[in-house]
């Protein structure tokens, strides 16, 4: 699956102490994934990793390996 346009993915960041929970949602399929990482990793890195996980899950649902 080609990398998704970030505008088509909803991303929510929730800081919990030194950790950030990042949730990414595909509005078309309502597929939701979450990751957690250190706040020191940076917002963009955490968002990118959450979107990559969402892409992976969507590919698995479509029967493709990625």
Secondary structure in CASP SS format (residue, H / E / C, confidence):
PFRMAT SS
TARGET T0000
AUTHOR 0000-0000-0000
METHOD secondary structure of the structure
MODEL  1
X C 1.00
X C 1.00
X C 1.00
X C 1.00
X C 1.00
X H 1.00
X H 1.00
X H 1.00
X E 1.00
X E 1.00
X E 1.00
X E 1.00
X E 1.00
X E 1.00
X E 1.00
X E 1.00
X C 1.00
X C 1.00
X E 1.00
X E 1.00
X E 1.00
X E 1.00
X E 1.00
X E 1.00
X E 1.00
X E 1.00
X C 1.00
X C 1.00
X C 1.00
X C 1.00
X E 1.00
X E 1.00
X E 1.00
X E 1.00
X E 1.00
X E 1.00
X E 1.00
X E 1.00
X H 1.00
X H 1.00
X H 1.00
X C 1.00
X H 1.00
X H 1.00
X H 1.00
X H 1.00
X H 1.00
X H 1.00
X H 1.00
X H 1.00
X H 1.00
X H 1.00
X H 1.00
X H 1.00
X H 1.00
X H 1.00
X H 1.00
X H 1.00
X H 1.00
X H 1.00
X H 1.00
X C 1.00
X C 1.00
X C 1.00
X C 1.00
X C 1.00
END
